[in-house]
């Protein structure tokens, strides 16, 4: 099955106000961020003055990514994290709590897919769902006690996909997806978890939203796509830094456009 451009996101960007609510003391974690969209989000947030923790499964690649950003004078730290491994999640959470203590922004970006654009093998479905959904869920729950629970600061942004969207997406109108089925199932679960968590923490100082960056030129898409990782990361960073008065919860963003998945 060929990739359909109708699955791509409207690529508009929310504005980034010149009035900064954040500072160098604002702490963000971005998972799966030694390359691609994750790396670009780390870079963008650090350029804007935040303290950012970059994570990766591969220690060597993680250190190399951090060194490249530190060479630019950016305040970036690295710790190994494999979100598919509960022990690794616990070790990371313990380290973070000891070193930083409090968290403002979590970007759940780590994800895997083993299919080429035109393939639909489900041979690795267990690994895909374990990483893309359970990894984000377990890490989030390990870090929840460390959020500042501030209506002006604390937010979770789950990097997701329209392939996992019910409302105005592939599942409602087209039924069981023929494209990247295991990946779509994992993102469907992540989108549902976003809504559940948003409802659970409504009025309790944590905003939770999902963001579909669209068909982006990364290793997952074998370099194909309609825009670069930097383009996708710029919108991701803007969504992560929305002004407190503009900060929603329980939303699903296609690019910079907000859609409420009312049927999740």
Protein Blocks (a to p, Z undefined) as FASTA:
>chain_A
ZZdfklpccdddddddfbdfbdfklccddehilgcjllmmmmmmmmnopacddddfblml
mmmmmmmmmmnopacddddddfklmklmmmmmmmmmmmnopafbdcdfbccdfbdfkbcc
fklmmmmmmmmmmmmmmmmmmmmmmpgoiaklgccdddddfklcfbhpaklmnopafehk
llmmmmmmmmmmmmmmmmmmgonopacddddebjaddfklnopajbdfklmmmmmmmmmm
gcfklmcehiacehjbccddfkZZ
